[in-house]
Structure formats: C-alpha cells, structure tokens
Amino acid sequence: MSEAFLFDRLIKNVRVVRPHQPTVETLDIGIKDGKFVQIEPNLNPEQAQQTFDGNQLLAFPGVVDAHMHVGIYQPLNQDAVTESKAAAMGGVTTSLNYIRTGQYYLNQGGSYHQFFPKVLALSEGNFYVDYGYHVAPIAAEHLQEMPQLFEEFGVSSFKIFMFYGGYGLHGLSDQQNLFLMINKEERYDVAHFEFIMRSLTQMREKYPDYQDYLSLSLHCEIAEILSAYTKIVQQDNTLTGLKAYSAARPPHSEGLAICIASYLAHETNCININLLHLSSRKAIEAALMMQATFPHINFRREVTVGHLLLDVDAPTGKWAKVNPPIRPREDVEFLWQAVLNGQIDWVVSDHACCSAEQKVSQQNPENIWLAKSGFGGTEYLLSGVFSEGNKRGMTYNQMSKLLSWNPAQRFGLLEKGDIAVGYDADLVLVDPNETFTVRADKSPSQQGYTPFEGMELTGRVKSTFLRGNLIYHNGEILGSPQGRYLKRPYGNHKISIIKPM
C-alpha cells in the first residue's frame, strides 16, 4: 500500500537541529524506507501514509552513544533488551558497545573466531536501537584475528585497557591472567599494546579505502600507580567514598598513560587514536600536549556525561563509582571548558548496568573499595548535555556534533549522525523547556538506581525514531526490538559532501 504515498511517515512542524547548520529552522521531514527523503517547509500530509505533529519541538539527529557496555554484569541477551530501552528513552538510536574475552561479559577466553559469533547470536532480536561492537584484543592470538573481525563482521574499532595488566576491574588484584583468561606465560602489557597498534597499522595499509574508519581506543591509567596509591589511600582514614577512590586512581596516572600510548602510536604509525573518558584536568592537558607533539596522529578525545554531571561530593556516593573515577568539582569545570573550547570530540554515557544487588557489598554497603565499578546513564546522555550545556552557552548544533555527527563519522557510521536526505531516519524530539527530576524508577534499565538520582535536568526527550519508526513516545517504549547490527563502515561513502573529521 505504501507505494501510493510519497512518504511512509511525515513529521510536521519541528525545529531541525543539524551539526553543520548554526540556525534552527522549522521544517517538515519526509521519511521513506527508513531514510530521510525530503526536508523542507509545508510538505503535504496527504502524501504520507502516517503523519506525526512535532509541535515545534527540537528535532536532533538520533544520538550515537559510542561507549556502552552491554552484558558486562547481566546476561548479554537480557541486558540488550532493557538497556537498549533505556537508550531509546534518552534519544539514543545507535549503541556502540565494548566487548572482550575474559571474566564478565560471556566469561569465556579463547579466540574471537569462536567468541564473536556468540555475541552476535545473543544480540540478534534483542536491541531496541541499532548497535555495533568495539573489540579488545586480549590474548596474543587475537592480533591475527583483527583483520577477520573487520572483514567478516565489520568491526573497525579496537580497544586497550591500559591498567588491566596489573590491576583489577574494581581494585587491587594479583590474579589478572585468571581475570583475562589468558595463558600464564602471556602478558597484557605495554609490549602487547604495541603489537595491537602494529596490527592495526598493517590493517590500514591492507584496506586503504577504509583507513579513516580503523581506529584504536584506549582506557588510559597506569596499573602500578593505581596499586601504589590505593595502598596509601586505604591507610588514610581521612578519605572516604568518592574522594578516596579518586585519590587512589590519581589524575597523573591518566596523564602518564596518555603520554605512553601517544608515543607508542607515533612509533607504530598507528594514526587513529581515541582517548576514552578523560576525567581530569591533567588528562585533558596531557592529551592536548600529545596532540601538539604528534600532530600527524588523528587523536579524538572523549568525555562521559557522568564526569560532566557528577563530582566527588555527589550525594549518591558509592553508586557513582566508575573507572576512571568521578573527580573534584574543579576537574569537572575544566572538562566543561574543554568541551566549550571544541577540544572534546564526543560525549558518551559509558553505560554499564550494574544492579544494586551487585554494585555494593551486602555486608559493608558503604565501603567504596568493595563496590563494583560502573553504572548506567545512556537515558540521561542527551538531556544531561542539553541541560548543563545550555547553562554554559553551548549551541544546539555543537550538541548534535558531540552527540551524533562526530562519533558517527569516526566509527564509520556514514548514514548516521545528521538529519539530511539519504541518511537513516533516526531522530529525537526534545522539549527544550521541560524540566524533570531524575528518578531511577522511571527508567526501563534493570539497574534499579542511578548516580544522577534527584538531579533536575532541563530538555526532555519526548519521542525517539529509529529509521522512521517511533520506538519511544511520552515515557513509553513502543513495539518490539527493531535494532540492527551495523557492520562498519556502514552506509554509502559518497552520501556526505562533508569529509570525515
């Protein structure tokens, strides 16, 4: 029946926000076969099978949450359902998730040839938003599997956890080979990181048409410094809670790791480097210093909404434990200044749903050292950046660059990140004037708490569309999971006249 109509869906009367347009225009949006096909004023509703009145709300491109963890603390197929519902609630239409072998996730070691198809099988039919995966090469055998991951599965981005070699996910550990499920003679260390970089450089040479989309992401902290400072801080009774955890993983550990990683990238000619979840002034300063030192490296710098909204005095305390830690207020304000200065490339949630029962010790619930690291927040990513960014004078188009366009371009999502003809019809309608109080019980996430509890945010997501389908509206998730796995690079290279960053 839809052949008789010019549009499958027509969204009327929205103020369209685009990453490269400084003005916001009131337009109608015509959608056909999951794509934007016409964007202009006064489109005829009689040409549409369905019409949706946007009531002068802001229309942002669907958010690309480029840093999530699905299946880390709960079964992956279960986590995918509830946490992608949370994503849709927040205006996220594309979820890029970090995955690795070892404990947590699938609790399995061995090759990605065996591991990754299981990840895809558990994912299929369970995501309410489109999704992809970044993969961490943990074992030596994974180095040879990186090209296969790209060719067969469209995995174009890889990750290094710099502190994993000698420090645990939640604190001190001398059992890292068991945690990573690698042979006792193997080392997850700086030499291994170098060889990952060399493998990626070889891939860029092997696939020259795709070299812009092959990148390496790094969690930058130094295990030896974390271990030493954790022992010192645990003996200091004056420090507790988030302040203690921040002191135990000090900012100069981030800075030093960034310098080491950057020099290795230079040495190995590993050009595309993503510095993840920078949490402190020292981390930002080190990242900018490395950019000046190695201008030929295409660095990207990431911050999380958690590090932008929370500080060590957050009343939710241990619920906000995360790696790298939540920092003092002066670091938070420095991060915001870097965002406003255009020195940050994208903002993410680092969503890792850790249920309340798992998060804290039942015997000693206030002990920060016994709490697990990580929390969810994808449902507050857009509203958090909108609310706090607005206060600081950030423009709407800056927000859409940080939340949609920039991560889409970096990670090879070439038909995501803009409201333009030919792109996937992913968009989110936001009421810029509605203020709401964050309450965990309003989220479909299975987490059961949020470190943002009680915060007042202005700029509420009202509706989320995935490829033209309404998947969230006025507080309700609609329909069944329609998310698709995105092999990258995804889409037509020639779709955009704007070259990647």
Disulfide bonds with the S-S distance in Angstrom:
none
